[in-house]
């Protein structure tokens, strides 16, 4: 997890776990103390921004890889909550 007091906005220096591995992201803005608006970085495709909790954003790709299991747990519960 990153330190929320030292966040650098609009710089592609952060990583986040996904189902396929790890992606590089840019933090666009803080929605509140726990949620951030992020945008994936890719040379091939332009992605839309989305919300994610700050505890699933990391400084190094190795740390994001280790946090993959917790992120998948969060995603399963998020999808269940959306259906209700």
Phi, psi and omega in degrees: 000149181268161176276118185288348177277342184244029181287134174254114183279149177060030174235129182281070183238007183245160182231155181215140177286151174222179178294330182265358182145230183234140176238152176272136183228164172242133176273121182274309178198163176270125177280314172208197184293335184248343183247139178237149173265118184235161178223126177294150180255129178208143177277337185269328190219148176262121182260157175277155176283151178213166181269146174207149178292150182293335181289351178253019176245131186231160178276331183236147180296330179295321179291323178294323178296320178292331181273006184297320183295316178294324178294317178298321176298315177300316182294321178298315181288328178295317180294323179293321180292328180290330181287335182286000000 
